[in-house]
Amino acid sequence: MAVLLPDSDTSRREVIRHEGRLAELFLNTLADVPEFFAWDRARRRGTVLFLYDQGLPLLDPHGHLSRTCEQARAVLAAGPPPLTPAERERARYGLTCFMDDLVDTPPTHRYEQLALADFTLREAAHLLTAYHNAWTGIGKWLPRRLLSADPARGKALLDGHQAVAERADPAPLAAAAEQVLDLLGGPLREGYAHPWRT
């Protein structure tokens, strides 16, 4: 739930319980909204931006909420920032490593296999949404944003993840991850270098 506060208050995230249900509140002062929207955009998730875009307004006596919703829509329409070349290469390398480790992990090592499947899915989703200049997500929003950005490749990644979870079969997820990598120049192995000091 997004709540606009007077500027005399403090912007924050707060979790409450109401009638037995947990509710997460994103409380922002009007003055903090532009900076908060910029922060939300930089993360490429747009969590609160989507709340203001798709939420149901409950009260707007002075029009502040409608103006804030318009600001959110403008930021969403602009899309998330593109990955820098260095971010893209690091992500390509990371996904390649996770994918290779997943394929090399025997199905008898289920904990490792499941952990690698999660990392492979997340990194592939990050790269695929970035490739399409689309918003990404975490938790339940990851599959939603992934399918919205690229229905066919997104479904292949999610089906591949499910194959690892249900049958200990990494091949479909590895193949789907490689398709994502192919969009960005292919897997990145030999020749990759990244200085630890930048």
N, CA and C atoms as an extended XYZ file, in Angstrom:
594
Properties=species:S:1:pos:R:3:atomname:S:1:resname:S:1:resid:I:1 pbc="F F F"
N         0.843       -1.151        0.000 N   MET     1
C         0.000        0.000        0.000 CA  MET     1
C         0.903        1.233        0.000 C   MET     1
N         0.610        2.176       -0.867 N   ALA     2
C         1.376        3.422       -0.942 CA  ALA     2
C         0.566        4.526       -0.275 C   ALA     2
N         1.244        5.304        0.546 N   VAL     3
C         0.585        6.382        1.284 CA  VAL     3
C         1.416        7.650        1.138 C   VAL     3
N         0.767        8.735        0.737 N   LEU     4
C         1.439       10.038        0.687 CA  LEU     4
C         1.308       10.708        2.039 C   LEU     4
N         2.425       11.266        2.500 N   LEU     5
C         2.469       11.924        3.804 CA  LEU     5
C         2.757       13.408        3.624 C   LEU     5
N         2.386       14.217        4.619 N   PRO     6
C         2.803       15.622        4.569 CA  PRO     6
C         4.319       15.707        4.717 C   PRO     6
N         4.884       16.785        4.213 N   ASP     7
C         6.343       16.934        4.244 CA  ASP     7
C         6.910       17.017        5.655 C   ASP     7
N         6.072       17.254        6.642 N   SER     8
C         6.544       17.304        8.025 CA  SER     8
C         6.803       15.903        8.583 C   SER     8
N         6.370       14.873        7.896 N   ASP     9
C         6.547       13.490        8.343 CA  ASP     9
C         7.845       12.918        7.761 C   ASP     9
N         8.072       11.616        7.938 N   THR    10
C         9.278       10.947        7.468 CA  THR    10
C         8.911        9.817        6.515 C   THR    10
N         9.553        9.788        5.364 N   SER    11
C         9.336        8.695        4.413 CA  SER    11
C         9.919        7.412        4.985 C   SER    11
N         9.198        6.293        4.746 N   ARG    12
C         9.653        5.025        5.312 CA  ARG    12
C         8.831        3.871        4.742 C   ARG    12
N         9.298        2.682        5.023 N   ARG    13
C         8.545        1.450        4.769 CA  ARG    13
C         8.153        0.922        6.140 C   ARG    13
N         6.931        0.447        6.240 N   GLU    14
C         6.438       -0.019        7.530 CA  GLU    14
C         5.547       -1.238        7.305 C   GLU    14
N         5.674       -2.231        8.173 N   VAL    15
C         4.827       -3.419        8.102 CA  VAL    15
C         3.898       -3.401        9.303 C   VAL    15
N         2.609       -3.581        9.026 N   ILE    16
C         1.610       -3.608       10.096 CA  ILE    16
C         0.755       -4.864        9.931 C   ILE    16
N         0.003       -5.176       10.964 N   ARG    17
C        -0.980       -6.257       10.886 CA  ARG    17
C        -2.345       -5.617       11.094 C   ARG    17
N        -3.256       -5.881       10.168 N   HIS    18
C        -4.610       -5.330       10.244 CA  HIS    18
C        -5.603       -6.470       10.079 C   HIS    18
N        -6.427       -6.661       11.082 N   GLU    19
C        -7.431       -7.729       11.075 CA  GLU    19
C        -6.810       -9.079       10.715 C   GLU    19
N        -5.650       -9.346       11.311 N   GLY    20
C        -4.985      -10.626       11.131 CA  GLY    20
C        -4.125      -10.762        9.887 C   GLY    20
N        -4.106       -9.745        9.028 N   ARG    21
C        -3.321       -9.823        7.783 CA  ARG    21
C        -2.174       -8.828        7.827 C   ARG    21
N        -1.030       -9.265        7.300 N   LEU    22
C         0.109       -8.355        7.197 CA  LEU    22
C        -0.103       -7.406        6.030 C   LEU    22
N         0.303       -6.179        6.234 N   ALA    23
C         0.251       -5.177        5.164 CA  ALA    23
C         1.563       -4.414        5.177 C   ALA    23
N         2.134       -4.240        3.993 N   GLU    24
C         3.368       -3.478        3.857 CA  GLU    24
C         3.005       -2.098        3.337 C   GLU    24
N         3.434       -1.085        4.056 N   LEU    25
C         3.126        0.295        3.695 CA  LEU    25
C         4.382        0.976        3.167 C   LEU    25
N         4.236        1.653        2.036 N   PHE    26
C         5.298        2.499        1.495 CA  PHE    26
C         4.829        3.928        1.713 C   PHE    26
N         5.406        4.577        2.717 N   LEU    27
C         4.981        5.911        3.124 CA  LEU    27
C         6.011        6.926        2.651 C   LEU    27
N         5.575        7.871        1.832 N   ASN    28
C         6.485        8.875        1.294 CA  ASN    28
C         5.900       10.267        1.433 C   ASN    28
N         6.772       11.203        1.779 N   THR    29
C         6.347       12.600        1.766 CA  THR    29
C         6.311       13.069        0.316 C   THR    29
N         5.526       14.089        0.064 N   LEU    30
C         5.459       14.639       -1.294 CA  LEU    30
C         6.831       15.089       -1.775 C   LEU    30
N         7.592       15.699       -0.875 N   ALA    31
C         8.915       16.204       -1.254 CA  ALA    31
C         9.869       15.066       -1.626 C   ALA    31
N         9.698       13.897       -1.011 N   ASP    32
C        10.592       12.763       -1.272 CA  ASP    32
C        10.197       11.933       -2.490 C   ASP    32
N         8.994       12.137       -3.014 N   VAL    33
C         8.505       11.291       -4.109 CA  VAL    33
C         9.444       11.279       -5.315 C   VAL    33
N         9.896       12.420       -5.846 N   PRO    34
C        10.773       12.356       -7.026 CA  PRO    34
C        12.061       11.560       -6.775 C   PRO    34
N        12.679       11.777       -5.631 N   GLU    35
C        13.912       11.043       -5.314 CA  GLU    35
C        13.624        9.549       -5.135 C   GLU    35
N        12.510        9.237       -4.489 N   PHE    36
C        12.159        7.836       -4.280 CA  PHE    36
C        11.850        7.148       -5.607 C   PHE    36
N        11.146        7.834       -6.498 N   PHE    37
C        10.853        7.266       -7.809 CA  PHE    37
C        12.141        7.028       -8.594 C   PHE    37
N        13.096        7.943       -8.484 N   ALA    38
C        14.386        7.766       -9.169 CA  ALA    38
C        15.122        6.547       -8.606 C   ALA    38
N        15.076        6.380       -7.295 N   TRP    39
C        15.706        5.218       -6.653 CA  TRP    39
C        15.030        3.927       -7.111 C   TRP    39
N        13.698        3.934       -7.155 N   ASP    40
C        12.936        2.757       -7.565 CA  ASP    40
C        13.237        2.403       -9.024 C   ASP    40
N        13.371        3.413       -9.869 N   ARG    41
C        13.693        3.189      -11.284 CA  ARG    41
C        15.102        2.611      -11.421 C   ARG    41
N        16.052        3.136      -10.664 N   ALA    42
C        17.442        2.676      -10.759 CA  ALA    42
C        17.569        1.190      -10.416 C   ALA    42
N        16.697        0.694       -9.540 N   ARG    43
C        16.726       -0.733       -9.192 CA  ARG    43
C        16.136       -1.600      -10.297 C   ARG    43
N        15.486       -0.973      -11.262 N   ARG    44
C        14.880       -1.634      -12.414 CA  ARG    44
C        13.654       -2.453      -12.037 C   ARG    44
N        13.146       -2.273      -10.817 N   ARG    45
C        11.966       -3.028      -10.393 CA  ARG    45
C        10.700       -2.188      -10.428 C   ARG    45
N        10.778       -0.948      -10.017 N   GLY    46
C         9.620       -0.063      -10.059 CA  GLY    46
C         8.490       -0.468       -9.131 C   GLY    46
N         8.797       -1.097       -8.024 N   THR    47
C         7.765       -1.617       -7.122 CA  THR    47
C         6.727       -0.568       -6.769 C   THR    47
N         7.175        0.547       -6.243 N   VAL    48
C         6.233        1.586       -5.811 CA  VAL    48
C         5.663        2.335       -7.008 C   VAL    48
N         6.426        2.442       -8.075 N   LEU    49
C         5.897        3.057       -9.294 CA  LEU    49
C         4.653        2.311       -9.763 C   LEU    49
N         4.709        0.987       -9.739 N   PHE    50
C         3.551        0.194      -10.154 CA  PHE    50
C         2.392        0.337       -9.170 C   PHE    50
N         2.696        0.496       -7.887 N   LEU    51
C         1.618        0.722       -6.919 CA  LEU    51
C         0.846        1.993       -7.257 C   LEU    51
N         1.569        3.052       -7.577 N   TYR    52
C         0.896        4.310       -7.918 CA  TYR    52
C         0.213        4.236       -9.283 C   TYR    52
N         0.759        3.454      -10.192 N   ASP    53
C         0.160        3.334      -11.521 CA  ASP    53
C        -1.099        2.472      -11.509 C   ASP    53
N        -1.058        1.359      -10.792 N   GLN    54
C        -2.137        0.380      -10.878 CA  GLN    54
C        -3.013        0.302       -9.639 C   GLN    54
N        -2.649        1.043       -8.600 N   GLY    55
C        -3.394        0.967       -7.357 CA  GLY    55
C        -4.754        1.650       -7.421 C   GLY    55
N        -5.563        1.360       -6.447 N   LEU    56
C        -6.892        1.951       -6.319 CA  LEU    56
C        -6.811        3.132       -5.355 C   LEU    56
N        -6.995        4.358       -5.842 N   PRO    57
C        -6.932        5.521       -4.948 CA  PRO    57
C        -8.084        5.493       -3.944 C   PRO    57
N        -7.758        5.745       -2.690 N   LEU    58
C        -8.789        5.760       -1.659 CA  LEU    58
C        -9.212        7.172       -1.284 C   LEU    58
N        -8.262        8.099       -1.298 N   LEU    59
C        -8.565        9.463       -0.865 CA  LEU    59
C        -7.568       10.416       -1.514 C   LEU    59
N        -8.074       11.486       -2.112 N   ASP    60
C        -7.206       12.465       -2.779 CA  ASP    60
C        -7.854       13.847       -2.720 C   ASP    60
N        -7.972       14.416       -1.521 N   PRO    61
C        -8.724       15.671       -1.392 CA  PRO    61
C        -8.075       16.878       -2.071 C   PRO    61
N        -6.755       16.868       -2.254 N   HIS    62
C        -6.072       18.042       -2.818 CA  HIS    62
C        -5.420       17.766       -4.174 C   HIS    62
N        -5.625       16.583       -4.729 N   GLY    63
C        -5.068       16.254       -6.036 CA  GLY    63
C        -3.615       15.809       -6.018 C   GLY    63
N        -3.016       15.710       -4.821 N   HIS    64
C        -1.608       15.287       -4.739 CA  HIS    64
C        -1.429       13.861       -5.262 C   HIS    64
N        -2.369       13.002       -4.934 N   LEU    65
C        -2.264       11.607       -5.355 CA  LEU    65
C        -2.350       11.475       -6.872 C   LEU    65
N        -3.271       12.179       -7.496 N   SER    66
C        -3.394       12.069       -8.957 CA  SER    66
C        -2.136       12.593       -9.648 C   SER    66
N        -1.530       13.652       -9.115 N   ARG    67
C        -0.284       14.166       -9.697 CA  ARG    67
C         0.864       13.170       -9.487 C   ARG    67
N         0.891       12.540       -8.323 N   THR    68
C         1.925       11.538       -8.042 CA  THR    68
C         1.753       10.326       -8.957 C   THR    68
N         0.514        9.932       -9.194 N   CYS    69
C         0.249        8.813      -10.119 CA  CYS    69
C         0.721        9.152      -11.525 C   CYS    69
N         0.515       10.387      -11.950 N   GLU    70
C         0.985       10.808      -13.276 CA  GLU    70
C         2.511       10.775      -13.349 C   GLU    70
N         3.166       11.205      -12.266 N   GLN    71
C         4.637       11.130      -12.224 CA  GLN    71
C         5.092        9.674      -12.355 C   GLN    71
N         4.421        8.779      -11.633 N   ALA    72
C         4.783        7.358      -11.684 CA  ALA    72
C         4.596        6.811      -13.098 C   ALA    72
N         3.507        7.169      -13.735 N   ARG    73
C         3.251        6.687      -15.105 CA  ARG    73
C         4.319        7.183      -16.077 C   ARG    73
N         4.754        8.414      -15.892 N   ALA    74
C         5.798        8.960      -16.771 CA  ALA    74
C         7.113        8.201      -16.591 C   ALA    74
N         7.462        7.892      -15.350 N   VAL    75
C         8.697        7.141      -15.089 CA  VAL    75
C         8.577        5.723      -15.653 C   VAL    75
N         7.427        5.089      -15.447 N   LEU    76
C         7.228        3.740      -15.984 CA  LEU    76
C         7.303        3.728      -17.503 C   LEU    76
N         6.718        4.737      -18.134 N   ALA    77
C         6.730        4.808      -19.600 CA  ALA    77
C         8.151        4.977      -20.136 C   ALA    77
N         9.001        5.674      -19.378 N   ALA    78
C        10.397        5.854      -19.790 CA  ALA    78
C        11.175        4.544      -19.698 C   ALA    78
N        10.689        3.625      -18.884 N   GLY    79
C        11.349        2.333      -18.721 CA  GLY    79
C        12.503        2.401      -17.743 C   GLY    79
N        13.022        1.237      -17.386 N   PRO    80
C        14.162        1.201      -16.479 CA  PRO    80
C        15.422        1.647      -17.206 C   PRO    80
N        16.450        2.028      -16.463 N   PRO    81
C        17.697        2.402      -17.126 CA  PRO    81
C        18.343        1.172      -17.762 C   PRO    81
N        19.022        1.357      -18.885 N   PRO    82
C        19.711        0.206      -19.485 CA  PRO    82
C        20.897       -0.206      -18.619 C   PRO    82
N        21.280       -1.458      -18.761 N   LEU    83
C        22.496       -1.904      -18.085 CA  LEU    83
C        23.691       -1.233      -18.746 C   LEU    83
N        24.683       -0.898      -17.960 N   THR    84
C        25.926       -0.399      -18.540 CA  THR    84
C        26.629       -1.584      -19.211 C   THR    84
N        27.557       -1.316      -20.126 N   PRO    85
C        28.296       -2.443      -20.724 CA  PRO    85
C        28.965       -3.331      -19.669 C   PRO    85
N        29.523       -2.727      -18.627 N   ALA    86
C        30.179       -3.522      -17.581 CA  ALA    86
C        29.160       -4.366      -16.815 C   ALA    86
N        27.993       -3.799      -16.507 N   GLU    87
C        26.947       -4.569      -15.820 CA  GLU    87
C        26.473       -5.737      -16.687 C   GLU    87
N        26.295       -5.472      -17.965 N   ARG    88
C        25.835       -6.518      -18.881 CA  ARG    88
C        26.857       -7.658      -18.953 C   ARG    88
N        28.150       -7.319      -19.066 N   GLU    89
C        29.183       -8.353      -19.163 CA  GLU    89
C        29.296       -9.147      -17.865 C   GLU    89
N        29.218       -8.463      -16.725 N   ARG    90
C        29.246       -9.179      -15.439 CA  ARG    90
C        28.066      -10.140      -15.341 C   ARG    90
N        26.888       -9.679      -15.765 N   ALA    91
C        25.697      -10.530      -15.706 CA  ALA    91
C        25.817      -11.706      -16.678 C   ALA    91
N        26.345      -11.465      -17.864 N   ARG    92
C        26.568      -12.561      -18.832 CA  ARG    92
C        27.513      -13.606      -18.240 C   ARG    92
N        28.598      -13.118      -17.647 N   TYR    93
C        29.565      -14.034      -17.049 CA  TYR    93
C        28.924      -14.804      -15.889 C   TYR    93
N        28.196      -14.088      -15.036 N   GLY    94
C        27.538      -14.739      -13.900 CA  GLY    94
C        26.548      -15.798      -14.347 C   GLY    94
N        25.718      -15.465      -15.336 N   LEU    95
C        24.745      -16.445      -15.823 CA  LEU    95
C        25.454      -17.644      -16.445 C   LEU    95
N        26.519      -17.401      -17.186 N   THR    96
C        27.279      -18.508      -17.776 CA  THR    96
C        27.808      -19.436      -16.684 C   THR    96
N        28.363      -18.864      -15.624 N   CYS    97
C        28.894      -19.675      -14.515 CA  CYS    97
C        27.794      -20.493      -13.842 C   CYS    97
N        26.663      -19.839      -13.545 N   PHE    98
C        25.561      -20.561      -12.894 CA  PHE    98
C        25.046      -21.683      -13.791 C   PHE    98
N        24.904      -21.385      -15.077 N   MET    99
C        24.405      -22.370      -16.032 CA  MET    99
C        25.366      -23.560      -16.121 C   MET    99
N        26.662      -23.280      -16.243 N   ASP   100
C        27.655      -24.353      -16.330 CA  ASP   100
C        27.667      -25.195      -15.053 C   ASP   100
N        27.624      -24.529      -13.899 N   ASP   101
C        27.609      -25.266      -12.630 CA  ASP   101
C        26.344      -26.113      -12.501 C   ASP   101
N        25.216      -25.574      -12.955 N   LEU   102
C        23.960      -26.320      -12.894 CA  LEU   102
C        24.053      -27.607      -13.713 C   LEU   102
N        24.572      -27.498      -14.923 N   VAL   103
C        24.698      -28.668      -15.800 CA  VAL   103
C        25.678      -29.684      -15.213 C   VAL   103
N        26.727      -29.202      -14.559 N   ASP   104
C        27.758      -30.088      -14.003 CA  ASP   104
C        27.382      -30.702      -12.655 C   ASP   104
N        26.324      -30.224      -12.031 N   THR   105
C        25.946      -30.726      -10.711 CA  THR   105
C        25.091      -31.983      -10.856 C   THR   105
N        25.518      -33.087      -10.246 N   PRO   106
C        24.731      -34.317      -10.380 CA  PRO   106
C        23.371      -34.188       -9.685 C   PRO   106
N        22.353      -34.864      -10.198 N   PRO   107
C        21.018      -34.773       -9.614 CA  PRO   107
C        20.945      -35.298       -8.185 C   PRO   107
N        21.969      -36.029       -7.753 N   THR   108
C        21.990      -36.502       -6.366 CA  THR   108
C        22.333      -35.381       -5.387 C   THR   108
N        22.861      -34.281       -5.893 N   HIS   109
C        23.172      -33.116       -5.050 CA  HIS   109
C        22.036      -32.096       -5.179 C   HIS   109
N        20.884      -32.453       -4.666 N   ARG   110
C        19.670      -31.663       -4.877 CA  ARG   110
C        19.762      -30.250       -4.306 C   ARG   110
N        20.334      -30.083       -3.121 N   TYR   111
C        20.402      -28.738       -2.538 CA  TYR   111
C        21.188      -27.803       -3.446 C   TYR   111
N        22.336      -28.284       -3.906 N   GLU   112
C        23.162      -27.471       -4.801 CA  GLU   112
C        22.433      -27.202       -6.114 C   GLU   112
N        21.807      -28.232       -6.655 N   GLN   113
C        21.104      -28.095       -7.926 CA  GLN   113
C        19.970      -27.068       -7.816 C   GLN   113
N        19.205      -27.139       -6.741 N   LEU   114
C        18.091      -26.198       -6.559 CA  LEU   114
C        18.592      -24.769       -6.364 C   LEU   114
N        19.673      -24.619       -5.592 N   ALA   115
C        20.235      -23.276       -5.396 CA  ALA   115
C        20.732      -22.707       -6.720 C   ALA   115
N        21.405      -23.522       -7.505 N   LEU   116
C        21.904      -23.060       -8.805 CA  LEU   116
C        20.763      -22.748       -9.769 C   LEU   116
N        19.694      -23.519       -9.714 N   ALA   117
C        18.534      -23.236      -10.569 CA  ALA   117
C        17.943      -21.873      -10.224 C   ALA   117
N        17.867      -21.561       -8.930 N   ASP   118
C        17.342      -20.249       -8.524 CA  ASP   118
C        18.219      -19.120       -9.050 C   ASP   118
N        19.538      -19.252       -8.874 N   PHE   119
C        20.444      -18.203       -9.358 CA  PHE   119
C        20.397      -18.088      -10.878 C   PHE   119
N        20.311      -19.217      -11.560 N   THR   120
C        20.240      -19.193      -13.022 CA  THR   120
C        18.982      -18.473      -13.484 C   THR   120
N        17.851      -18.801      -12.887 N   LEU   121
C        16.598      -18.143      -13.257 CA  LEU   121
C        16.671      -16.644      -12.996 C   LEU   121
N        17.141      -16.259      -11.824 N   ARG   122
C        17.188      -14.824      -11.486 CA  ARG   122
C        18.104      -14.046      -12.415 C   ARG   122
N        19.279      -14.596      -12.681 N   GLU   123
C        20.224      -13.874      -13.543 CA  GLU   123
C        19.715      -13.820      -14.981 C   GLU   123
N        19.120      -14.911      -15.450 N   ALA   124
C        18.561      -14.920      -16.806 CA  ALA   124
C        17.396      -13.937      -16.909 C   ALA   124
N        16.553      -13.885      -15.896 N   ALA   125
C        15.429      -12.938      -15.895 CA  ALA   125
C        15.942      -11.505      -15.899 C   ALA   125
N        16.977      -11.242      -15.122 N   HIS   126
C        17.587       -9.910      -15.068 CA  HIS   126
C        18.073       -9.497      -16.457 C   HIS   126
N        18.776      -10.392      -17.124 N   LEU   127
C        19.304      -10.077      -18.454 CA  LEU   127
C        18.202       -9.977      -19.508 C   LEU   127
N        17.225      -10.858      -19.441 N   LEU   128
C        16.167      -10.854      -20.451 CA  LEU   128
C        15.289       -9.610      -20.333 C   LEU   128
N        14.941       -9.227      -19.118 N   THR   129
C        14.144       -8.001      -18.969 CA  THR   129
C        14.963       -6.784      -19.386 C   THR   129
N        16.249       -6.773      -19.065 N   ALA   130
C        17.103       -5.654      -19.483 CA  ALA   130
C        17.202       -5.597      -21.003 C   ALA   130
N        17.324       -6.734      -21.644 N   TYR   131
C        17.402       -6.800      -23.104 CA  TYR   131
C        16.169       -6.149      -23.738 C   TYR   131
N        15.020       -6.355      -23.129 N   HIS   132
C        13.766       -5.803      -23.656 CA  HIS   132
C        13.437       -4.421      -23.079 C   HIS   132
N        14.360       -3.842      -22.311 N   ASN   133
C        14.109       -2.566      -21.632 CA  ASN   133
C        12.812       -2.637      -20.830 C   ASN   133
N        12.631       -3.759      -20.144 N   ALA   134
C        11.421       -4.004      -19.362 CA  ALA   134
C        11.767       -4.037      -17.879 C   ALA   134
N        10.753       -3.837      -17.077 N   TRP   135
C        10.919       -3.874      -15.627 CA  TRP   135
C        11.094       -5.311      -15.169 C   TRP   135
N        11.865       -5.492      -14.101 N   THR   136
C        12.062       -6.809      -13.520 CA  THR   136
C        11.366       -6.856      -12.168 C   THR   136
N        11.490       -7.965      -11.485 N   GLY   137
C        10.851       -8.103      -10.187 CA  GLY   137
C        11.542       -9.177       -9.374 C   GLY   137
N        11.112       -9.294       -8.139 N   ILE   138
C        11.596      -10.357       -7.264 CA  ILE   138
C        10.374      -11.053       -6.679 C   ILE   138
N        10.608      -12.223       -6.093 N   GLY   139
C         9.493      -12.963       -5.504 CA  GLY   139
C         8.436      -13.270       -6.549 C   GLY   139
N         7.173      -13.071       -6.178 N   LYS   140
C         6.073      -13.390       -7.099 CA  LYS   140
C         6.067      -12.494       -8.329 C   LYS   140
N         6.753      -11.350       -8.234 N   TRP   141
C         6.781      -10.430       -9.371 CA  TRP   141
C         7.792      -10.833      -10.427 C   TRP   141
N         8.751      -11.690      -10.093 N   LEU   142
C         9.730      -12.107      -11.099 CA  LEU   142
C         9.045      -12.836      -12.260 C   LEU   142
N         8.239      -13.882      -12.022 N   PRO   143
C         7.599      -14.525      -13.176 CA  PRO   143
C         6.626      -13.607      -13.906 C   PRO   143
N         5.942      -12.750      -13.187 N   ARG   144
C         4.991      -11.842      -13.836 CA  ARG   144
C         5.704      -10.886      -14.788 C   ARG   144
N         6.770      -10.276      -14.321 N   ARG   145
C         7.514       -9.326      -15.156 CA  ARG   145
C         8.235      -10.053      -16.295 C   ARG   145
N         8.744      -11.237      -16.005 N   LEU   146
C         9.452      -12.021      -17.011 CA  LEU   146
C         8.518      -12.405      -18.158 C   LEU   146
N         7.344      -12.899      -17.837 N   LEU   147
C         6.377      -13.287      -18.872 CA  LEU   147
C         5.852      -12.080      -19.637 C   LEU   147
N         5.758      -10.950      -18.961 N   SER   148
C         5.319       -9.725      -19.632 CA  SER   148
C         6.382       -9.238      -20.617 C   SER   148
N         7.646       -9.356      -20.240 N   ALA   149
C         8.742       -8.872      -21.090 CA  ALA   149
C         8.953       -9.753      -22.316 C   ALA   149
N         8.870      -11.062      -22.133 N   ASP   150
C         9.142      -11.998      -23.227 CA  ASP   150
C         8.384      -13.294      -22.938 C   ASP   150
N         7.140      -13.395      -23.402 N   PRO   151
C         6.320      -14.564      -23.055 CA  PRO   151
C         6.964      -15.913      -23.401 C   PRO   151
N         7.559      -16.038      -24.566 N   ALA   152
C         8.106      -17.341      -24.981 CA  ALA   152
C         9.368      -17.696      -24.193 C   ALA   152
N        10.348      -16.801      -24.179 N   ARG   153
C        11.595      -17.107      -23.465 CA  ARG   153
C        11.363      -17.128      -21.955 C   ARG   153
N        10.490      -16.242      -21.475 N   GLY   154
C        10.172      -16.242      -20.047 CA  GLY   154
C         9.563      -17.565      -19.611 C   GLY   154
N         8.629      -18.071      -20.397 N   LYS   155
C         8.002      -19.359      -20.075 CA  LYS   155
C         9.029      -20.483      -20.132 C   LYS   155
N         9.920      -20.441      -21.103 N   ALA   156
C        10.957      -21.476      -21.199 CA  ALA   156
C        11.835      -21.476      -19.948 C   ALA   156
N        12.189      -20.300      -19.452 N   LEU   157
C        12.988      -20.222      -18.223 CA  LEU   157
C        12.210      -20.771      -17.029 C   LEU   157
N        10.958      -20.371      -16.906 N   LEU   158
C        10.151      -20.823      -15.767 CA  LEU   158
C         9.875      -22.323      -15.845 C   LEU   158
N         9.582      -22.825      -17.041 N   ASP   159
C         9.387      -24.270      -17.205 CA  ASP   159
C        10.681      -25.023      -16.901 C   ASP   159
N        11.812      -24.454      -17.314 N   GLY   160
C        13.100      -25.074      -17.025 CA  GLY   160
C        13.388      -25.125      -15.536 C   GLY   160
N        13.065      -24.052      -14.843 N   HIS   161
C        13.243      -24.015      -13.389 CA  HIS   161
C        12.370      -25.084      -12.734 C   HIS   161
N        11.157      -25.208      -13.217 N   GLN   162
C        10.242      -26.213      -12.680 CA  GLN   162
C        10.762      -27.632      -12.946 C   GLN   162
N        11.388      -27.850      -14.095 N   ALA   163
C        11.948      -29.171      -14.415 CA  ALA   163
C        13.055      -29.552      -13.434 C   ALA   163
N        13.849      -28.578      -13.021 N   VAL   164
C        14.886      -28.861      -12.017 CA  VAL   164
C        14.219      -29.206      -10.693 C   VAL   164
N        13.225      -28.421      -10.304 N   ALA   165
C        12.571      -28.634       -9.013 CA  ALA   165
C        11.832      -29.973       -8.956 C   ALA   165
N        11.143      -30.314      -10.038 N   GLU   166
C        10.298      -31.509      -10.006 CA  GLU   166
C        11.013      -32.791      -10.428 C   GLU   166
N        11.961      -32.690      -11.373 N   ARG   167
C        12.560      -33.902      -11.944 CA  ARG   167
C        14.086      -33.944      -11.859 C   ARG   167
N        14.686      -32.935      -11.251 N   ALA   168
C        16.152      -32.855      -11.169 CA  ALA   168
C        16.786      -32.825      -12.555 C   ALA   168
N        16.067      -32.242      -13.520 N   ASP   169
C        16.540      -32.180      -14.905 CA  ASP   169
C        16.965      -30.750      -15.233 C   ASP   169
N        18.274      -30.479      -15.321 N   PRO   170
C        18.736      -29.120      -15.581 CA  PRO   170
C        18.738      -28.727      -17.058 C   PRO   170
N        18.564      -29.690      -17.963 N   ALA   171
C        18.723      -29.404      -19.396 CA  ALA   171
C        17.775      -28.314      -19.917 C   ALA   171
N        16.470      -28.345      -19.597 N   PRO   172
C        15.597      -27.292      -20.132 CA  PRO   172
C        15.963      -25.886      -19.638 C   PRO   172
N        16.336      -25.764      -18.365 N   LEU   173
C        16.709      -24.445      -17.845 CA  LEU   173
C        18.018      -23.984      -18.468 C   LEU   173
N        18.977      -24.880      -18.600 N   ALA   174
C        20.253      -24.507      -19.223 CA  ALA   174
C        20.040      -24.072      -20.669 C   ALA   174
N        19.188      -24.778      -21.393 N   ALA   175
C        18.911      -24.408      -22.790 CA  ALA   175
C        18.226      -23.047      -22.869 C   ALA   175
N        17.288      -22.793      -21.970 N   ALA   176
C        16.592      -21.502      -21.963 CA  ALA   176
C        17.548      -20.376      -21.588 C   ALA   176
N        18.436      -20.628      -20.621 N   ALA   177
C        19.417      -19.617      -20.224 CA  ALA   177
C        20.373      -19.325      -21.376 C   ALA   177
N        20.755      -20.359      -22.099 N   GLU   178
C        21.657      -20.150      -23.239 CA  GLU   178
C        20.975      -19.321      -24.328 C   GLU   178
N        19.679      -19.496      -24.516 N   GLN   179
C        18.942      -18.660      -25.479 CA  GLN   179
C        19.005      -17.187      -25.077 C   GLN   179
N        18.897      -16.923      -23.783 N   VAL   180
C        19.014      -15.541      -23.300 CA  VAL   180
C        20.419      -15.026      -23.571 C   VAL   180
N        21.421      -15.822      -23.247 N   LEU   181
C        22.803      -15.407      -23.488 CA  LEU   181
C        23.060      -15.143      -24.964 C   LEU   181
N        22.454      -15.935      -25.835 N   ASP   182
C        22.647      -15.746      -27.278 CA  ASP   182
C        22.135      -14.386      -27.747 C   ASP   182
N        21.135      -13.847      -27.077 N   LEU   183
C        20.639      -12.507      -27.417 CA  LEU   183
C        21.690      -11.436      -27.149 C   LEU   183
N        22.613      -11.738      -26.231 N   LEU   184
C        23.573      -10.743      -25.754 CA  LEU   184
C        25.011      -11.081      -26.120 C   LEU   184
N        25.196      -11.952      -27.095 N   GLY   185
C        26.550      -12.284      -27.526 CA  GLY   185
C        27.008      -13.667      -27.137 C   GLY   185
N        26.158      -14.442      -26.481 N   GLY   186
C        26.491      -15.818      -26.128 CA  GLY   186
C        27.097      -15.941      -24.745 C   GLY   186
N        27.358      -17.180      -24.311 N   PRO   187
C        27.992      -17.399      -23.010 CA  PRO   187
C        29.351      -16.700      -22.951 C   PRO   187
N        29.727      -16.287      -21.778 N   LEU   188
C        30.992      -15.571      -21.593 CA  LEU   188
C        31.879      -16.398      -20.666 C   LEU   188
N        32.930      -16.953      -21.248 N   ARG   189
C        33.840      -17.805      -20.481 CA  ARG   189
C        35.269      -17.291      -20.652 C   ARG   189
N        36.053      -17.968      -21.526 N   GLU   190
C        37.438      -17.560      -21.701 CA  GLU   190
C        37.501      -16.119      -22.188 C   GLU   190
N        38.500      -15.434      -21.674 N   GLY   191
C        38.717      -14.055      -22.091 CA  GLY   191
C        38.055      -13.020      -21.207 C   GLY   191
N        37.144      -13.450      -20.331 N   TYR   192
C        36.496      -12.479      -19.457 CA  TYR   192
C        37.458      -12.091      -18.347 C   TYR   192
N        37.567      -10.811      -18.097 N   ALA   193
C        38.395      -10.306      -16.999 CA  ALA   193
C        37.664       -9.147      -16.345 C   ALA   193
N        37.714       -9.120      -15.040 N   HIS   194
C        37.080       -8.034      -14.293 CA  HIS   194
C        37.991       -7.668      -13.126 C   HIS   194
N        38.544       -6.462      -13.135 N   PRO   195
C        39.423       -6.075      -12.023 CA  PRO   195
C        38.621       -5.947      -10.731 C   PRO   195
N        39.189       -6.375       -9.641 N   TRP   196
C        38.471       -6.273       -8.385 CA  TRP   196
C        38.501       -4.846       -7.840 C   TRP   196
N        39.407       -4.034       -8.328 N   ARG   197
C        39.408       -2.603       -7.982 CA  ARG   197
C        38.962       -1.830       -9.203 C   ARG   197
N        37.971       -0.991       -9.007 N   THR   198
C        37.524       -0.165      -10.136 CA  THR   198
C        37.590        1.294       -9.781 C   THR   198
